[in-house]
């Protein structure tokens, strides 16, 4: 099949890559095995997100994992939700750990986990960076909260960052005129993105912080008329938890996650990926502080959770300003008052049009969640009430695929969720209804059928008129609406060094969608095999196929006919590392795309990463080349970046993508990062489009960051 898929040019690339694998394998040297390895979060995320895309909030995922690492779980006090959220342990292993502690008492040492049934060396090695063991009753911090905040040393820092594209974008050039003689829009601010963040926190205790950001092209200005107060985006939170019966209290910006995220999703949702079992289930994480720079999808106000024996009651209130395109009575003859035509979620306020849309709509949200947990925490059940009201009425453009979308000024949701752990099975589900009468439901299970076999299933059904604005349950679409599907995932470890994983997801869309003027369907399949030569060397191969339906292109008839679009992705990846000295990542990504019986288009990216440490310097370098026949074969590749920043660009066209990232540890309290990255294209006179366009075939960026710990 590969020989049919690959062109002659790609055969040469594949041959080169195989030579690289062989050389890397035979040049390995054995290094010392450390009992507690440092976590490579970038590699951990790449394992979770097997096929990168621009639709995932990687910042929230990264921060949650990093907080686990900086403030690890105490295995003697961790509950089931904490252990599930690590995505490391199977149901069988979680049950074994909890049973061991319940039977034998609290763990006395981290080494005791070696005696727990079903904890193999691979699992222990992945778990160690996120956990520790502290005997019960010892080292309890009895200081007042204000003293714990003032004297926090482990997670108390300030980050300052600046980055920009070195070439001049069209948005910063002098304005020209259109065919009517009117000036075209341009960016009103300066080039460069500025970012500042302060946070002091301790996991399971408190978090205080603020975030300030100015995007490229935005102004630093104080203008109350356009709701701009210095930097374009300002965020603040104050959060405490586990203060007696007060389980959590948030002031400022926060997120909520309950049930299976059908109504309330806190952002930390992985979705479909290489972890085919554990990531399909959501946990009741409750209230979480919001620290991202995404300018939508969060609450602003107050939220609190109070415990009454086995019942936890959460109440929340939020009032936030949202960006929207608003039409006034003078804009159209068919309306007599202002209304919302569409929301803007990009967060950019660079041009006059974007600035006029900034914060001109108020969104008020009031809601509550009541959660019951059994004494052994094996059973949980909850109910959610949620009411949303906008300051103006939303009236979408009248298109047939929008017929059942939300229109109006207010919406409410009623929902219920539960989960039950029975032996090595965890069953979960959530159902909800919106004001329109539309219903949504999610139900499934994850299980350990045997010590080396894990299985998961999830069924979802979202009506075409189900409206959930802050939900993000697992599904094919980015929103939980107009979809029905069933997902099956499995992981098998037939031998100690081999792991096989796969999922199959079948879905359909009962109503019309954008570019699909009829009910449509599709499926997605992924298979992955990995072989671990040692702790230092790991190889995996992956195949993914996605089939969806869309309107037939260039159709001249009055009826739109649907055709299948087939996208296939292939990945071969080799990781090699000498702890604290050297890391090598070699990766070949290939893809093909076909619409109906039209010719197949192809693309590939060949990537080589090198990382090493020299004294106080940590250096990461990437060399990559790519060749894609069209945008449908663009290759998303995760790139290492400065701390709490992300780069997942689309490699599209023909050219090279290289970068160098340097980290310098100036002292115990000060770290400095510097990153330079460049796209170099072939056969192109411009890069980008619209106001982001730059002249020439090169687009390069520079980024500098400093972190100061207090």
N, C-alpha and C positions, 0 to 999 in steps of 0.2 A: 504494500500500500504506500509506503514511503517513497519508493522509487517512482511510482506514478505521480505522487504529489509534488515531488521536488523537481525544479528545473535544473539544468546543467550547472548554472551558477550557484544554486543552493546546494547541489551535491558537493561542490568544492568547499563551500562553507562548512557543511556537515563533516567532511573529511578532516578539515582543519580542526574542528571542534573535538573530534574523536582523538586526534593526535594529542591535543591539549589535555584531554582526560587521562590518556595513558601516561603521558609525561608526569602529570601531577600525582597520579597514583604511585608510580614507581620512584618518585623522588621524595616520598613521605619519610619522615623520621619520627620515631616515637618520642613523645614529650612526657613530662611528669604529669600524672593524673592528680588533679586537685580535688579534695573531698567536697569543697563548696565552691563551685565555679561561678564566675561573674556572668550575669545574664547578658546575652546579646539580643536586646529588645528588637532591633531592626530585623534580625534573622527570625525571631519569634513571630513578628507580625507577618513577615513574608510567608511563613508556614501557614498562618491562619488565613491570609488572603492570597489564595493560589493564583487568582487572575485579578490583577489590580484594575481598578476603575476610578473615575473621578467622583463617584456618587457616595463614597463612604467617608465618615468623619474619622479619619485616622488620628487626628489630634486627640480626640477624646479617648480612643482606644489606647494610644501610646501613653497618655498621662495616667490612665487607670493602672496599666501594667507597671509603669514607672513608680507610682505610689506604693503598689504592692512590694516592689523591690526595695524602695527606700524605707518603707515602714512595713516589714513583712508580717505575715499572720503568725500569731502564736497558736500552734496546733492544739494546745490545751484549752483554748477558749474559742477557737474558730467554730462557727456553725456551718450547717450544710450549704447555705447560700454562699458563704465566703469560699468554701472549697469548690463549689460548682463554678464560680466566677473566674477561677484560674484557668479553666480549659485544659487542665493537665490530668486530672484524676477521673477514672471511669466510675460508674455507679457502684461496681463491685469494690473498688478500692476505697471510695468514700465510706461505704458501709463497713468495710473491714477496719478502717481507722477509727470510726466512731464506736464500733463494737469493742475494739481493743481498749480504748480509753474507758468505756463504761464498765468493762469487765475487770481490767487490771489497774484502774486508776490513772491519774495524770502521767503523761510521759515525763521521764526523768532526764532524758538526753535526746538530742536529735538523732543519735545513732540507733535509738530504739526502733525507729521506723523500719529498719532492716528486718526486724523480727515480725512485722505485721504481714499476715498472709496477703499474697497477690501484689506485693510491692516489689517489682523487679528493679534491676539496676538502672534501666533507662528511665523509668518513671521517677525514681529517687533523684537522679541527676537533673531532670527537668524541674523537679519540685523544689530542690534545695534553695535556689536564689529567692524564692518567694515566702519562705516560712522559717520559723525558728521555734525553739522549745524553751519555755520558762516555767518552772514549777509553780503550781498554784499557791497564792498567798505571799510570794516573794516579790520584791522590787515593785510594789504597788506605789504609784506616784500619788501621794495624798496631798500635794500642794494645791492651793486654790487655783482656779482656772486662769486668772490673770497672771499668776506667777508662772504657770506652765507655758503660757503664750509668750511672755517676755523672755523666758529662759530657754526656749526651744532652739536647739542648735543643729539638729539633723536636717530639718526641712524649713529653712528660713533664708530666703534668697531674693535677690533682685536681678532681673534679666533686662538687658538693653540690646536692641537689635536694629540694624539698618541694612537694607538690600535694595538693589536697583538693576535694571537692564542698562548696559553700558551704551548701546546704540540708541539714537534718538528715534522715538516712536512718532508715528504720524500725529498722534494726539497732542504732541508738544511743538508741532510746526505751526507757522502762521496760517490762520484760517483762510481758505479759499471760498468761492461762492458756488452755489448750485445753479441749475438751469434757470431758476427764477431770479437770480441775482442776490439771493439771500446767503448770508455767511453760514458755512458748515460748522458744526459743533467741534470744539476742541476741549482738551482737559484744562481746567481752570487752576489746578494746583501745580506743585513742583514734582519733578521725577523723584522716585525713591519711596520706599515703604519704611515707616518708623514704628517701632514696637517697644513697649515697656510693660513689664509685669513684675509685681511683688506678691509673694505669698509666704505665709508662715502657717504651718499645719502639722498635725500629728494624727495619723490614721486612727479612726474610732474614737476621736476626742474632739478636735476642733480644726477650723480652717478659716483664715482671714486673708483677703487679698484683693488686688485690683488689676485690671488690664487696660492699657491705652494703646490705640493703634491708628495710624494714618496710612491709607493705601496709596499706591503709586498713582499720581495724578490728582490726589485730593489736596485740599487746602488746610493749613493750620490757621484757623480763623475763629473769631468769636462773633457769631451772628445769630441772635435769638430768633430772627424772622425765619431763617431756614433751619433752626434747631441744630446749630453747630456750635460747640463749646470747646474751642481749642482743637484737640484731635477729633477725628471723625467718629471714632467708636470708643465709648467709655463703659467699663463693666466693673462692678464691685460686689463682693459677697462677704458675709459674716455667718459662720456656720459652727454649731456645736452639736455634739451627740453624746448619748449615754450618760446623761446627767440625771441619774436616778430614774424616775418614771418618765421624764422627758427624754425620749429616745433620739429626737432630732429637732433642731430649730434653725431655720435659714432666713436671713434677711438679705435683700438685694437680689442678685441673679442666681437662679437655681434650676435644676432639672428634676423630673420625677420618673421613676420606673416601677410599675406594678404589673402583676400578672404576666401575660405573654406579650406585652407592649402593644396590644391592640388599640388602647386608648392613650396610654402614657408610656412613652419610651424615653429613657434617660440618655440616649446617645451611644451607650456602650453596647452596640449590637453588631455582631460580626456578619451574620447571614451565611450564605452558601460559600463554601471554600474547601480548602484541603482538610480542615478538621471537620469531618463529615458527620459526626455524631453529637459531640458535646455542645456545639455552638447553636443548634436549632432551638434550644430551650432558653427561656428568659428567667431571671431570678428577681425576687422582690427586693431590689436594692433601695427602694424608698426615695427619700430626699437626698439629692447630691448637689454640692456647689457647682456652679457653672464657671468655667475658666477658659473656655474656648474663645477664639476670635471670630467665629461664625456669627453673623449679625442677625440671625433668625433662629427659631426653633427652641427658644428657652423662655422661662418665666421670670418676671421681675416683680418682686413684692415680698410676701412673707409666707412661710409654710412651717408647719409643726406637726410632730408625731408624738402622741402621748399614749402610754401603756396602762391598760387596766387588766391586771392579771395576764390572761392569755390573749387579750384583744388589744390591738394597736389601732388607734384612730388618727388619721392624718387629715388635716384641713389646710387649704391653701387659697391664697388670693394673689392675683397678678394683674397688673395694668402696664401694658407696654405699648410703645409707639412703633408702628410698622410702616414700611415703605409701600406705596401703592400708586398706581395711575388713577387719578380721580378726574372724572369729567364733570364740569359745572353745567348749569342750566344753559349757558350760552354756547356750549360745545356741541349740542345736538338739539334738534327741534322736538324730538320725541320724549324728552325728559324735562321735568320742571324743577328738579333739585339735583344737588351734587350726589354722585354715586361712585362706587369703586368699580373700575373695569377689570383690573387685574392687580395682583400683588407682585412686588419686586423683592426677590430674596438674594440677589447677588451681593448686597452689602457695599456696592461701589457708589460713590457720590463724587464723580469727577467732572461731568458735563452739566450744563444748565438743566437739562431734562432730568438727569439722575438726582441733582440737588433738589429740584422741585418735588420729587417723589419722596424725599426723605421724611420719615416720621410723621406723615400727614394723616394717619389713621390710628385711632386708639383701639386697643384690643383688651377687653376685660374678661378675665377668667376666674371663676369661683368653682371649687370642687372639694371632694372628700373621698377618702378611701378607708374602709374599715376592713381590717385583716385579723383573722383568727388563726392561731397556731396551736396545735395539740402539744401536750406536755413533752413528748419525744420529738416534736417538730417534723414528724413524718407526714402530717396532714396540715394543709393550709387552705383557707378559703377566704375570699374577700369580695367586696362590692364597691363599685366606683360610681360616683355621680359627678358630672362635669357640665358646666354651663359656660358658653362663650358668646360674647356680644361685641360687635364692632360699632364704631361711632358713626359709620355710614353704611348704607346698604350695598351689597355686592351684586352686580348684574353683569354676568359674563357675556362675551360676544356670542350671539346666537348661531352656534354651529351644531350640527346633528350629534357629533360625538360628545358635546358638552351638555346634552339635553338633561342628563341626570346629575350633573355636578352641582355642588352647593351654590345656591343663590339666596340672598336675603341678608338679614342683619344679625340674627342670633341662631345658635344651634345648641342642643343639649345631647348628652350621651348618658345612657344607663348601662352598666356592665357588671359582670360577675366573673370571677376567676378562681381556680383551685389547682392544687397539685397534691399528689399522694405518692409516697414512697412505700413500695411493697417488695420486700426481699431485694432483688437486684433490678427492679423496675421502678422508674419514676414516671407517673402519668400526670399530664397537665392539660389545661384547657382554659379558654376564655371566650366569652360571648358578650356582645354589646349591641345596642340599638341607638340610632341617631334620631333626631327630631323628625326627619323625613319618613321614618318608618323602616328605612333600610337596616339590615342586620349584617353583622360580621361575626365570624366564629373561627377559632383556632383550637385544635386538639391533637394530642400526640403522646409519644412516650420515648424515652431513652432507656436502654437496658444493657446489661452485661450478661449475655447468654452463657458465656464461659470465660475463664480467666483471660483468654486471648481473642475473644469475639465480642464486639459491641455492635448494637443495632439501634436505629432510630427511625421513627416515622412521624410525619406531621401532615395533617389535613387542614386546609383553610378554605373558607368560603366567604367572600366579601360581595355583598349586593352592589349593583350598579349605582344605587342611590344611598350607599352607606358612607357617612361623612365623619372622619376621624382626623383632626388637624394635627395632633401630636402623637399619633400612633405610628409604629414601625414594626409590626409583626413580620415574620419571615414570609416573603412572597417574591414573585418575579418582578412586579412593578415596584416603583419607588414609593407608591402610596397604597394603602389598603382599601382599594375600591375596584369593583368590576373584575373579580378574579376568583377562580376556583382551581385548586390544585392539590396534589398529594406528593409528598417528598419521602424518599427512602434513602437512608444512609447506613453504611456499614464500615467497620474497621476490623481487620484480621491481622494477627501477628502469628503466622504459622511457624516461624523460627525466631530465634532470639534477635537476629540482626535484620530481619525482613519485616516490613509492615506494608499491608495492602489496604487501600481505602477507596471507597467509591460512593457516589450518590446518583440517584435518578429522580428527576422532578418532572412531573407531567402537569400541565396547566392549560387552562382555557379562559377566554375573556368573553362572557355572554353578551356584552354590548360592544358598540363600536369604540375604536380607539383612534388616536392620532395616526394617520397614514394607514388605517385599516377600517374601511367603510363597510364592515360586516363582522359578525361574531367570528373570532379567530381562536387558534389554539397553537400549542407547541410543546416542546420538551427540552430538557437539558440533562446532560450526562457527563460525569467526570469519573475518571479512573486514575489512580496514583499508586505507584510502587516505589518504595524507598529501601535502600540497603545501607546499613551502617557498618562500615568496615571497622571503625573504632570510634572513640569519642572525638577524634580529630578529623575523621574523613566520613562524609556521608554523600550518597548519590541518590537522586530520585528522578523519575520520569513521569510525565503527566499528560493525559489526553482529555480534552473537554470539547463537547459538541453541543451547540445550541441551535434549535430550529424554531423559527417564529414565522408568522404569516403577516404580509403587508399587501398594500395595493399593487397591482401589476403596473410597472412603469411604462410610460409612453402608450397608455391605453387610449384609443381614439373613440371608443364606444361610450354610450351614456351610462353604462353599468360598470362599476368598479369590480374587478375580479381579483381575488386574493391568490398570491403565490407564496411558496415556501422560501424563506431565506435561511441558508445554512452557514453557520460560522463554526470553524474548527480551530482549536488551539493545541499546539504541541510544545512541551517544555522538557528540556534535559538540563539538569542542574547538578553541579558538583561543589560541595563545600569542604574546605580543608582549613584546619586551624591548629596552630601551636599556641596554647593559652598564653596570653600576655605578651606574645611576640609577633605572630604573623597569622593573617587570615587570607584565604584565597576563595573567591566565588567565581565559578565559570558557568555561564548560562547561555543556552540557545533557545530562543522562542521563535516559533513559526505559526503561521495561520493561513487559512484559506476562507474565502467568502464566495457564495453563489446565490443568485436570485433566480428562482425557477430553473429553467433550462439554459440560462445565459452562461457565457464562459466563466470559468473559475478564476478569481483573482487571488494573489498570494502576497505574503510579506514575511519578513523575518527580522530578528535583532540578535546579534551576537555580542555578549557582554562579558567583560573580564574585570573583576574587582580585586584590588590588592589593598590590604590594610596591615600596618605594622606600627610598632612603638619604638621610639628612640628617645631615651631619657624622659623628659617631661613632655615630649611631643607624641601625639597620636595622629597618624596620617592615613587617610583613605583616598584611593585613586580609582577612577573608572575609565576604561577604554571600551567603547562600543561602536558598532557600525550597524546600520539598518537599511533595509530596502523594502518598501511597501508600494504596491501598485496603485492603491487607492486608500482613502481615509477609512474605509471599512476594515482594513487590515492593519490599522495603527496598533502599535505595541505599547502597552502600559508597563513600565518597569519601575519598581520601587527603588528610590535613591536615598543614600544616607545624607543627612542634613544636620544642621546645628540643632542643639537640644530644643525640643518642642517645636520644631519646624519640619515641614514635610515637602517632598518633591516627588511627584508621580507624573511626570510629563508624558505626553503621547509622542512616541517616535513614529513619525509619518513622513513619507517621501523617501529620498535617498540621501544618506549622509552619515555623519559621525556625531556622537554625543559623548563628551568627556567631562569629567569634573575632578577637582581635588579639594578635599576637606582636611583642614589642619586644626587640631585642638592642642592648645598649649596650657599646661597647668602652671600658672605663674606662682601660685602659693596654695596653701590648703583651702583658702577662702575665695580665690579668684581663678576663674577659668576663661580662656579666650578661644573663640572659634573664628576661622576665616575660610570661606568657601568660594571657589570660582568654578563656573560651569559654562559650557559652550555647546551650541548646536552649530554644525557646519554642514550646509546642504550642497548638493550637486545639482546643476541645471536649474537653479532658481535665482531670480533677480531680486526677489523680496521674500521676507519671512513674516508670517502672520497675516492678519486681515483687519479691515476696518481701521480704527484708531490705534490698534496695537501693532500695525504693520511697521516694519523697519526695512530700509533699503539695503540691498546687498544680500549675500548668502550666509551671513553669520549673525547669530544672536547669542550674546553672552551676558551672564549675570554675575554679580559679586554680592556677597553677604558677609557681614561681620557681626559678631555677638560677644557679649561679656556677661558672665554670671558672677555675682558677688554674694557670698554666703555670710550671714551674720552670726 
